[in-house]
Amino acid sequence: MSKLLYGFLLSLTGLYFCSCGSDNGPVNSCGADYDQVALFSNYVEQLIIPNYENFHEDLQALSLAMDDLSAMGNQENLLLVQEKFRTAYKSWQWVAGFQFGPADEQELRSSCNNFPANRDQIEFILAGGDFDPGLSEQYERGFPALDYLLFKNDAEWVLSELEGNSQFSIYMFGIIELMLSRSEATLQAWRGEYGDNFLTNTGSAAGSSLSLLINNLSKQYERIKSEKIGLPSGELTLQFTYPERVEAVHSGLSLALLQESLKASKYQFEGRSRLGSQGMGLAEYLEYVNAKKGDQALKTVILDQYDLALQEVASLAEPLSETIENNTSSVVDTYNEISQQVIHLKTDMPSVLCVSITYVDNPSDSD
Amino acid sequence: MWTTLATAIRREVGIAPLITFRICFGALMLLACVRFVFEGWIEELYIKPGFFFKYYGFEWVTVLSPVGMYGLLSLIGIFSVMIMLGLFYRLAAIGFFFSFCYLELIDASNYLNHYYLVCIFSFMLIFLPANASFSLDVLRKPEIRLYRIPQWMTGALMAQLAIVYSFAGLAKLSPDWLFHARPLSIWFAERSQMPLIGPLLSWPYSAYIASWFAAIYDCSIACWLLIPSTRKVAYVFVLVFHLLTWLFFNIGLFPLIMILSTLVFFPAPYHECFLSKIGFRGTAGRLPRQCIVPGKYIAVIFACLLFVQTLMPLRHLLYPGSCLWTEEGYRFSWRVMLVEKSGHATFRVSDKAQGRHTEIRNNQYLTDFQEKQMSIQPDFILQFAHRIAEEYRTKHGMSDPIVRVDAFVSLNGRSSRRLIDPKVNLAKERASLYPKSWILARDKTSEL
C-alpha cells in the first residue's frame, strides 16, 4: 500500500520537473514585481493632487465671482459666475474617478454632483424652506442645484431673486461653501498623511492602492455610462426617454461634461496628467504583465475603445437633452459604444492584475 | 479480501471516536450559528435580498420573515447544543438536519462546500448512536448506554472524509493548478503585503510549491490517516495544512471542521485518553440496539449514501466542456478553492408586440454579492433571466418578453470570454439538469 503511495508521490514530483523544463521557471503572476510605488507616485503627484488643486481653485474662483455678483448684482457679474461654474464643473470630472479615501470620508461626490437635482426641494428652499447643506437630501446641493439656480431661468430672474429673496443667496453660498470646505479637506488629506500612505500601500489585496485605483476607475466608468447617458436616453428604462435627467440640464453642458469625463477616465487609465504629460499608469502595468485580449494587447483594446467612445460623443449634437428627443438613435449608438468598455475595465483589467472588484463585498466565507 | 473487509467493518470497536465527533460537531455548529448571527449575515444574506437563487428541485423553499430567519438560526443553535450534550439526541439530529438544510436551500448563491459537508454529517448523525455514552440521554435513560459499536459506523464517517479529500485532490490535478499555480498565485499576490509571510508569498516559487503540496496532500491524506504507522504524522499535516488555509483565506469554519472531524480516524484508546479527563467512562459493553431502524438497515443507508457520494463528483463527466467554465456538475463535488472567477452580465429585455427594449440594472434586484455569484454561474443567469421575464410580463405588460444576456467571465487570471450565447432567448430556456446548449465553449487556443 505505502509503496503505491510513494510511487504516486515520485511520479508527481517527476511531472513537476518535466513541466518546468519547458520554460524558464515560474514568473510572478500579476506582475507582483512591478514598481508599484513609482506607479502610485505618478498618480498622486501628476493626477490626484494637481486635479484636486485645480478643482479647488476653480471652486474658489466661482465663490469669488459669486461674492462679486451678490455685492453688485449686474448682468456682467452673472455671466462671470456662469463661466466659472462651467470651468469648475469640468474640473470636477477630473477628480470624479478618485472618490475613495478622504473624498469618500467627505462625501465629496454627493456634495458636488448628485444629479438629477430635486426640483421640488430646490423650489421649497427658495420659498423659504430650511436648508442645511451638510444634512440636505443630497439632490439639492452641488453643481446640479447651482445649475438650477443660475441657468433655469433668465438673467433677469437670477438678479431679481438675488436682490429680493434673501433665501436665494443663503442657499447659493451654502452650496458653494460646503463644496469648498470638503474639497479643501480632501486635498489636504492627499497632501498629508493619506497621500504618503497611499504610495506605500502596495500589493493587490482589497484596500491596496492598486485596488482602489482600479475599482474607482471602473466604478466611475459605470457611472458615466448609466447616469450621464444610459438613464436619460431610455436605454435602461424601456426606451422611455428622460431628457431632463441629463447632467447640467439647464446650462446645457451635458455633452461637454460627458466628453470631459471620458477623457479624464482615459487619462486616468494611461497615468496621464490633465495637461497631457504621460507617466506610469495602469496601461503600462497591463503591458508589463503582457495582458492580452484575443490577439491584441489589452492596453490597446482599452485605449482604442476609449477613442471610439470619445468619437461617438463628439458626433452628437448639442444640447444632449434635445438630441435625446430628436435623434434618440444617435444617443443610443453612443451609449452602446461607451458600454463596450465596461467589461475591459471591470473584469479583464482586475483579473490580469489580481485585483478583486471590491465594491462587490463578500458578506460570507468562501471556499 | 472482501471477506476480510466484511469482518473488519463488523468488528466491534470502542464508541469513544463517535462521542468525540458528536461533541465537536455540536460545539462547532453552535459556534457557526453564533458567528453567523453576530457577523450580521442573516441581515445581509436573507433579509436584504429581494430575490433568491434556487436549487433545482427545491424551488419551493422560500425565505422566512426576519423574525422567522432569526428563529431558524436559534433553532439550529439549540439543536447544536442538544447534539453536543447528547440531550434528546435523535430528535436534535433530525431537527438539525432539516433546519440546516432548509437554511442552505433558501439561496443557492450562498453555496459552500463545507455547509454541504455539514448537511451530510448531520444526516449520518441521525442514524448513529452518538448519544450512547457520555451524554445527558444516558443519564436520563441508562439502558441506552453502549460501550462498543461496529467499526463501520465510524468507518462511514472516515469514508465520507476520504471522499471529500480525494475528490478535492483529483480536482487539483489540472494544468491550471499544477503548471500555472492558478489560482493560488493570484491569491498569494493579493496577500503579498501580509506581515511576516508576505515576502514569502511573493516569491514566485511559493505558489507552485503550495499548489503541489496541496494536491499531494488532498490526494493522499486519507490513506496516511488510515495507515496506523503514519497516522500521527499525517494528523500533524492535517493541522498544518488547515491552519495555513485558515490563515491565508477567508474560509471560515472549514479548517476547524476538517481538523476536528479527522480525529475520527484515531482508534478509541486515543479518544478515551482525552475523554476520560472530562469524565468519560468506556470499557467492554454491548452492541447497539436502540436505533430508529435496526443496524443492518443503517449500514445499507450509509452504503447508498457513500455510493451516491462517489458518483456525485463525477457527474461533470456527463457534461461537455470543462466544469470549471460551465459550472455544470461543479457543486457538491468538493471543488474547493479551485478557481478565481469574475464576470459581468448585462441583460436586455425586449418584446416584439410592444416594440420596446431595455437594459436591466442588476442591482435593482440583486445584492452585490448575489450579482457577483450570478454573473459566473449559468444556472443563476437563467434563473435571473426568468425573474426579469416575469417582472416585464406582469409589471410592464410584455406578452412575450425576450431576455438576452451579454455575459463575460474571466477565469484564473485570463482575460474575459463570453460565457453565454448572446442570441439565445433565455426566457424560453427551461431550467434542467441537461447540458445547457447556450453555454459557449471556452476555446483552448489562448491559454495562460
Interface residues (C-beta under 8 A of the other chain):
Chain A: M1 S2 L5 F8 L9 L12 L15 Y16 S19 G25 P26 V27 N28 S29 C30 A32 D33 N201 T202 G203 S204 A205 A206 S208 S226 G230 G234 E235 L236 T237 L238 Q239 A291 K292 K293 G294 L298 S339 V342 I343 K346 T347 D348 P350 S351 V352 C354 V355 S356 I357 Y359 V360 D361 N362 P363 S364 D365 S366 D367
Chain B: E39 G40 W41 E44 L45 N110 L112 N113 H114 L178 F179 H180 A181 R182 S185 I186 A189 E190 R191 S192 Q193 G198 S202 P204 Y205 A207 Y208 W212 A215 I216 C219 S220 C223 W224 I227 T230 F249 N250 I251 G252 L253 F254 V336 M337 E340 S342 G343 H344 T346 R356 H357 T358 E359 I360 R361 T367 D368 F369 E371 K372 H396 F408 V409 S410 G413 R414 S415 S416 S446
